[in-house]
Amino acid sequence: MRLQSLFSQVAVYGLSSVAGRIFQFLLTPLYTYYFLPEDFGIISEFYAWAGFLAILLSFSLESFIFKQCSSLAEQGQKAFVVQAISFLSLINFIFLLLVAGFSGFISQKMGYEEGQVWVILFALILSIDGISSVLQTQLRLEQKAMRFASINLSMILCNVVLNILFLLVFKPFFFPAHSGVTYVFWANLLASLLRLFLLLPQLRTFSFVLSLDWLRAMLPYCLPLVWVGLGGMVNELLDRLLLKYLLMPTLGEVEALRQLGIYSAVYKFSIIITLCVQAFRYATEPFYFKTAQDRASKQARAKVLHLYLSFLIFVLLATTLFLPELKRFFLVQPAYWEGLHIVPMLLLAQLLLGVYYQQSVWYRLSGKTWLGALLTSLGVFITVLANFLLIPKLGYEGAAYATLTCYGALLLFSIVLEYILQKNFAFSWHAPLLFVIALLVYHLQKTFSVFAEHPGGLWILRFASLGLWTLAFWALNEQYKKQYEHLHD
């Protein structure tokens, strides 16, 4: 697969991911219009727990499937994937039975006496999504990007439409406390069922097969990746769990949930970076494994990383420049606006995480997944320590600082490890310089904005700032191409 083919895959995954996430992001205005921050905090807490459980119920099989199937013929790939589907079906069925049996106990421990139905709904959502994850991996393996994209878009559109119907049409006829929260979870369940239904053709010839040899090969490779995934969720979602429990003793449950709701709402702006990261991950993982043995694979990965990081810097700058306009649309109630000052920090944190995902693929390619577990353990330690130190003193600002510290440290240590172990340094000075230029452009825009009182003048100034950065990118990219002109796509 050449780089041109890679970027065509990125375009398909990217357009579908962007379109889908935009539709999903449109739920943020609905939620911030309909829910007070404390109710939005309840939804955020459940989705935070779901992030951890989703890792366990998908067992991080994606990389294992890509690695093993890269050397198998088509028939062998199908047989291999059948065992993966069998394994995840068994795991998810056991999980569903356990949660259904202890749903009352779980809801009480979470502090929601009326939340038993929420627990059961989420168990169903997670079990269905766990099975769907391996079926979608099969589509990626077969390079059926269009089908993958259409299924994801259908699920997201279904979720958005159902949220609108349930909250704006059906809800006025019902009055129980937090009934809107229940409707959000029902919409997600029905959307997940739709995705599984659209993936059923992948199961046409399925029969349950699970061999000990397959398990012996899978467990040593995937168990470290499960820990990597769980650690990633700790780094990404632990703050949303700790905000409630660390602030509640001093501020009370309502205020703790209010801060959680504000933080979760402004965190949604980072989805603008996240969707770009996700699109690249979908396309580049199969590409890296297929080209791992090529002589120029390291140089090609460096070239992809340079363009990828440059694009993320542009997205970060554009989002930050237009944040005053975006807030009015996405955060409808002014009660959420007090948290906007942490948005640039969260965007930068997601940028660093996105670069880490691309740069750290080296340990997966080499089969040294234990190094990923080591890096993840370091990230977990930093996250837990920083959150426990900063949240009680700074509230959700402390959570933002902890997130930025963790992702920056992870990227730094991964670069150092790759350089020590593989004598490879995938970065050039061009992209970090573009970030410095973005900072200068942003501060220049802030300085001159006081002279542009008319809204039209502000828009012109912001677009001019983006144009100035783009000009700098073009000039530096020409230098980059000269430096790497020996690379061949």
Protein Blocks (a to p, Z undefined) as FASTA:
>chain_A
ZZklmmmmmmmmmmmmmmmmmmmmmmmmmmmmmpcfklmmmmmmmmmmmmmmmmmmnoom
mmmmmmmmmmpcfklmmmmmmmmmmmmmmmmmmmmmmmmmmmmmmmmmnopaklmmmmmm
mmmmmmmmmmmmmmmmmmmmnopaklmmmmmmmmmmmmmmmmmmmmmmmmmmpcbehklm
mmmmmmmmmmmmmmmmmmmmmmmmgccdddfklmmmmmmmmmmmmmmmmmmmmmmmmmmm
mmmmmmmmmnojklmmmmmmmmmmmmmmmmmmmmmmmmmmmmmmmmmmmmmmpmklmmmm
mmmmmmmmmmmmmmmmmmmmmmmmmmmmmmmblklmmmmmmmmmmmmmmmmmmmmmmmmm
mmmmnopamlmmmmmmmmmmmmmmmmmmmmmmnommlmmmmmmmmmmmmmmmmmmmmmmm
nopafbdfklmmmmmmmmmmmmmmmmmmmmmmbfklmmmmmmmmmmmmmmmmmmmmmmmm
mmmmmpcZZ
